[in-house]
Every structure is written in C-alpha cells, then in structure tokens.
Amino acid sequence: MDNEFFYLGTLTKPFGLKGGLCAFFDTDNPENYAKLPAVFLDLDGEKIPYSIEEIIYRGNNQFIIQFAGVNANEARDFVGVELYLPISDLPKLPGNRFYFHEVLGFKVMDDHFGEVGTCREFLEVSNNPIMVVAHGDKEVLIPASQQFITQVDRDNRVLHILAPEGLIEMYLS
C-alpha cells in the first residue's frame, strides 16, 4: 500500500494555541500544495487521512497546518509525523522530466553503450540522486541528473540516457 502514496513532508513542531502545526514540505514546488483539503498522516505505519481546516504557506517550504478536530494538546503528539498524498494526486510531468517511482522497472538504454539494464531504485546522495540499474548480477550507478536523460519513453517503458564516457564500463569490468 505504501507504493500508492508519495512522501510530502513532515510535521515539525506545534504552532499557536489552537492546535496548529508547522510542516516542512519536501517538494520543488511547495506553492502547488497551498490549498490542500487533506493529507494522509503516517501513524504507526498506517496512512490515515486528516482534513485540513486551514493551511498557510510561509515560504521556504514551510507551512502552518490546522487539522480539523486537533487541539493544542493533541498537536504535540503529531510532531515528527510524516505527511503523504496519493500518487494519483501528482501532476503529470512533461517531456523528459519524471518522478522516480514512475520509471522503476523501465529499461535503461544508453545512447552509446546500448541496453544497460533495468532501473531498480534511486539513492539520495547529498541532493544528487543516483539511479541504480540492474545489469545481470551487477549494479550500475548513474547520476539521475536531467543532463544525462535524453528521452523518457513512457509508452515502451524505456529511459534513454547519455552517461558520462566510461561510467557504465567501469561498473561492468
């Protein structure tokens, strides 16, 4: 069921006397979420929907959220809780832009090397995501930067790349 949701952010601390909470949204375009009617809270491993009474964007990916029916005493218990939304709520990305979960299982084709393998996962390394490509019993690590992505073929489930010269061979030798 976790693969039906995407991580939006975390509740960071209580705010005010009415049960508000500060939240950090881990997204490139936080303003797109300034009118959310509800979110799912990860409570003990389960995604539970909570209605939002009021949400205020404060800049720098920071929000103040007032959940329906949550008072100041209860708000303290939500600090550190992660926020999620259904994957179906994500806007479609145009062209060669993609969500990591969207290309898992895609065949990865390098413009020079040919078929590299299958995209298995992404690693977050100091804000530089790395694509892990399974090539038989080996792994090839490729920077998931837009500069290396030449085409996202969603219909055929193929991710075309142009990896730095010698990178793929380094992992396979």
C-alpha positions in Angstrom: 0.0 0.0 0.0 3.0 2.3 0.6 3.6 2.4 -3.2 0.2 4.1 -3.6 1.5 7.2 -1.7 4.3 9.7 -2.1 6.1 11.4 0.8 5.1 15.1 1.0 6.8 16.2 4.2 7.0 16.2 8.0 5.2 17.9 10.8 8.0 19.7 12.7 6.5 21.5 15.8 3.3 22.8 17.3 2.2 26.3 16.4 -0.1 28.6 18.4 -2.8 27.8 20.9 -5.4 26.2 18.7 -3.5 23.0 17.7 -1.8 24.2 14.6 1.4 22.5 13.4 4.4 23.7 11.4 5.2 21.4 8.5 8.1 21.1 6.0 7.1 20.0 2.5 9.9 18.2 0.7 9.0 19.3 -2.8 10.3 21.5 -5.6 7.0 23.5 -5.9 5.5 23.8 -2.4 3.1 26.6 -3.6 1.3 23.8 -5.5 0.2 22.4 -2.2 -1.1 25.6 -0.6 -4.8 24.6 -0.9 -4.7 21.0 0.2 -8.1 19.8 1.6 -6.5 16.8 3.3 -3.3 14.8 3.7 -2.5 11.3 5.0 -0.5 11.0 8.2 1.7 8.0 8.8 0.6 6.9 12.2 2.3 3.7 13.3 2.8 2.6 9.7 -0.7 3.2 8.5 -1.7 6.1 6.3 -4.7 7.9 8.0 -6.5 10.8 6.2 -6.8 14.1 8.0 -8.9 17.0 6.8 -7.2 20.4 6.8 -9.1 23.3 8.2 -6.5 25.9 7.3 -3.2 25.8 5.6 -0.8 28.8 5.2 2.3 28.8 3.1 5.1 30.7 4.8 7.8 30.4 2.2 11.0 28.2 2.2 8.8 25.0 2.0 7.3 25.8 5.4 3.6 25.6 6.1 1.3 26.1 9.1 -1.5 23.5 9.1 -4.6 23.3 11.3 -6.2 19.9 11.1 -9.9 19.5 11.7 -10.6 18.3 15.3 -7.0 18.6 16.5 -6.4 20.7 19.6 -3.2 22.1 21.1 -2.6 19.1 23.4 -3.2 16.6 20.6 -1.0 18.6 18.2 2.1 17.8 20.3 1.6 14.1 19.5 1.9 14.8 15.8 5.4 16.3 15.8 7.7 14.2 13.6 4.8 12.5 11.8 5.3 12.2 8.0 2.7 13.5 5.5 1.7 11.7 2.4 -0.6 12.1 -0.6 -1.9 9.5 -3.1 0.4 9.1 -6.1 -2.7 9.7 -8.2 -2.6 13.4 -7.0 0.8 14.0 -8.6 0.6 16.2 -11.7 1.9 14.6 -14.9 5.4 15.8 -15.8 6.1 16.8 -19.3 8.9 15.7 -21.6 12.0 14.2 -20.1 11.0 15.1 -16.5 9.8 12.2 -14.3 9.1 11.0 -10.8 11.5 8.4 -9.6 8.7 5.9 -8.8 7.4 6.3 -12.3 10.5 4.8 -14.0 11.2 1.9 -11.7 11.3 -1.2 -13.8 12.0 0.8 -17.0 14.7 -0.5 -19.4 17.7 1.9 -19.4 19.3 2.5 -22.8 22.5 4.5 -23.2 22.9 6.3 -26.5 26.5 4.8 -26.9 26.6 1.7 -24.8 23.1 0.3 -25.7 21.0 -1.6 -23.1 22.4 -1.0 -19.6 19.7 -2.9 -17.7 16.6 -2.2 -15.6 16.1 0.8 -13.3 15.8 -0.7 -9.8 15.9 2.2 -7.4 17.1 5.7 -6.7 19.5 6.7 -3.9 19.5 10.2 -2.5 23.1 11.3 -2.0 23.6 14.9 -0.9 20.7 16.1 -3.1 22.3 14.3 -6.1 20.0 11.4 -6.8 21.7 8.3 -8.2 19.8 5.7 -10.4 20.6 2.1 -9.6 20.4 0.0 -12.8 20.5 -3.8 -12.5 22.7 -5.3 -15.2 22.6 -9.1 -14.6 24.2 -9.7 -11.2 25.9 -6.2 -11.2 24.7 -2.7 -10.4 25.5 0.3 -12.4 25.1 3.7 -10.6 24.2 6.6 -12.9 23.6 10.2 -11.8 19.9 10.9 -12.2 20.5 14.4 -13.5 18.5 15.9 -16.3 21.7 16.5 -18.2 22.1 12.7 -18.7 18.4 11.9 -19.6 17.8 12.1 -23.4 14.3 10.7 -23.6 11.6 9.2 -21.3 9.5 6.8 -23.4 6.6 6.1 -21.1 4.7 4.0 -23.7 7.5 1.5 -24.1 8.9 1.8 -20.5 12.3 2.9 -21.7 14.6 5.5 -20.2 17.2 6.8 -22.7 20.4 8.2 -21.2 23.8 9.5 -22.3 26.0 8.5 -19.4 29.5 10.1 -19.0 32.0 8.3 -21.1 33.4 5.2 -19.4 31.0 5.3 -16.5 29.0 2.2 -17.4 32.0 0.2 -18.4 33.7 1.0 -15.1 30.9 -0.9 -13.2 30.9 -3.8 -15.6 34.6 -4.6 -15.9 
